[in-house]
Amino acid sequence: MKIFITGSKGMVGRSICEHHDSIHHEIIKPSSKDLNLLDVAAVEDFIQVEKPDLIIHAAGVVGGIQANLNQPKKFFYDNLQMGINLINCSKNLGIKKFLNIASSCMYPRNAENPLKEEEILKGELEPTNEGYALAKICIERLCRYINSEDKSFIYKTLIPCNIYGKYDKFSPKVAHMVPAVIYRIHEAKINNLNEIKIWGDGKARREFMYNEDLADAVWFSVKKINDLPQTINIGMGKDYSISEYYKEIGSVMKFNGNYIYDLTKPIGMKKKLVDSSKINELGWQPNFNLKEGIKLTYEYFLSVYKDLNL
């Protein structure tokens, strides 16, 4: 099968491309320099020439709380436009299969956990990443509407929990929590500091999954695309408090300092754990536990930053 994967240079896209199942297919993976997904004419020309059997949309403008707060317009507009361009061009050119990778940010901030797919649009979004969430919701709905109008099109959406791993962004200005904490603890060790600040009171709970598990779930979904519900969660099935993440990362990195709480910082949703029962019932389970994922991510971080003076 000929498969077009967007975002192939990012953490998620690169992991999908490197998964062992990719060798059984012809993979098309243009970089953003080769194909600007914000340029609808370029997207249309590319799809028309390549004629893929399936598109996996893994591209996006991503980042943690700080990045979302600093650039809400970019997180909304760019993600929305990329999705609309890809999906409309795919539909108009007769591409029958499309896997859209979304985000658990789509869920209402006060929704009951574990988060079920049916809860989307049933409450107020978390303000710290509202723009990103709105873009992801619109793209999910566009896939849904195409399917409802013509059953020959199979456009499905995967909603993963928070992801971390090799190829992640580690700078605290743009990173999600796990890579940002790895960076900060590494910086503290280099500078002989014995204190790390935790944003908020450390009680908020999150579900983080190693990126190779998401890649595995994506390829599982490629095989099962006809059997998937319209929208399906992918997660670990277990969450931890922010404090527990900091201490587990510190343990792996052999940091012996103290953790203090910065109550002036935003914390986002109080709890975010997705209900992965639907994909589990289809036969998929994650392979990496938290400690294993952090260890592999830290090893990757050291391979990239070992010669840098942070």
Secondary structure, DSSP 8 states (H G I E B T S, - for coil): -EEEEE-TTSHHHHHHHHSGGGGGSEEE---TTT--TT-HHHHHHHHHHH--SEEEE-------HHHHHH-HHHHHHHHHHHHHHHHHHHHHTT--EEEEE--GGGS-TT--SSB-GGGTTSS---GGGHHHHHHHHHHHHHHHHHHHH-TT-EEEEEEE-EEE-TT----TTT--HHHHHHHHHHHHHHTT--EEEEETTS--EE-EEEHHHHHHHHHHHHHTTTTS-SEEEE--S--EEHHHHHHHHHHHTT--SEEEEETTS----SEE-B--HHHHHHT------HHHHHHHHHHHHHHHHTT---
